[in-house]
Amino acid sequence: MAKECPLYKTAHRDRYGLLKGYAKFNRHNMTWAEEKLWKELRRGKQGTKFRRQYIIGDYIADFVCLEHNLIIELDGECYEGEEQREKDKVRQSYLESLGYTVIRFTNEIVTNNIEQILKTINKHVFPDLPFAEVIETEQR
């Protein structure tokens, strides 16, 4: 009997080493917004485990909660161009096809509204619990 494939998948062997190197670099060189959010997500502070710079397929997710199939992406200024938005749509479609929910926040929102971001994340992780006002995630 074939073993069922989990939602996370590693990259093809010829690309995994390269992606692993990028992920390690990104973990050691986080943006200020990533650092601020990671401080709130690490060590299960939100009631569930998150991983950062995690390889799924041929992509690296900023933050992922495997238990709840949730990916959090932070978008800085380099994500404002139309070409990057198109790449992100393809990437997001792929991740959603694996069963993930992808939510995106801009770095600016992380800086100005971390409490609301945490409420939004909790609403996705614990949908049956009542939460106060939840901010809208950026739709692209």
N, C-alpha and C positions, 0 to 999 in steps of 0.2 A: 504494500500500500504506500502510495506517495505521501510524503510529509507535506502538510499544508504550508504554503509560503506566508511568512508574516508580512505585515503592512510595510515594514521598512525593508529595503533591499540594498545590497551593496552594489557599487558600480561594477562595470565590466572590469575584469582583471587588468586589462591594459591601461585603465584610467584610475583605478582605485588608489594606487600609490601617489599619483599626482594630487588627487582630491584630498587624500589624507594629509599631505604636506600643506595644502592650502588651509584645511580645517585647523590644523595645529597652529599655523601662522596666525590665523584669524582669532583663535582663542587667546593667543598671547599679545595680540594687537587689537583689542576691541575698541570700538568707537566709544565716546563718552556716553552716548545713549544706550549702547549695549551694556556697558558697565553698570549704569544706573538700573536698568531692568534686571540684569543678572543678579544684582545685589538683592532684589526682591524675590527672584524665582529660585535661587540656589538652595540647596539643602532642604527641599520640601517645604519652604516657608508658606507656599500657597496651598499646602495640603496634598501635593502630588509632586512627583519627580520630573524635573525638566533637564534636558541635555542641551548644550550649546554647540554650535558649529557641527552639526550632526549630518553625516552623509546618508542620503536616501537616493538610490539610483545614481544618476550622474549629477546630482545637485547637493548643495550644502545648505541645510536649513539653519537659520540663525538660532532658533530655539525650538525644541520639540518635546512634547509630552507623549511618549509612546503609549502609555496606559489609556489615554483619552483621544488618541489620534489627532492631536492638535499641533499645528505649526504656527509659530509667531515670527513674522518677518518685520524688520525695521528698515525703513527706507530713508536714506539721506538725500543730499542734493544730487548725487550722481544718478538717482532714479527718476529724475524729472523729465528726461528726454523721451521722445516717442519711441525710438528704437529700443530703449531699455524697457519701456512699458510693454512692448510687444513680446520681448523675451520673457518678461515676468508672467505674461498671460499664458504662454506655452508651458513654462515651468509650473505655474499654479495648476493648470489643467492636468498636467501629469501627476502632480502630488495628490490632487483631488481624486484622480482616477484610482489611486491606491487606497482611497478611503479616508484621507486626511481632510480636516477643516483647516484652511489657511486664513489667518487674520493678519492684517498689515497695519502698522502704525508708522507715522513719520517720526523722525528724531525730535522734531519740534514738540509733538504731542507728548513724547516721553518726558521731555524737559518740563513742560508746563502742566501736565495732568497725569502724573504717575498713579495717583489714587484711582482715577477713573479707568485707566488702563487695567489695573489689577482687578477692578470690579468686572470689566469686560471679559478678562481671561477667566475669572472665576465663574462667570455666567456660562462660558463654554465648557468648563471642566465639571461644574456642578449645576447642570441645567434645572434641576428640581428644587434648588434652594432659592429663596427670594433674595434678590439683590436690589439695591437702590439703583437709581438711574445708571444706564450703561451707555457709554459713548459709542457712536457709530464708527465702525472701522472703515478705513479708506477702501473704496471700491474702484477697481481699475478694469 
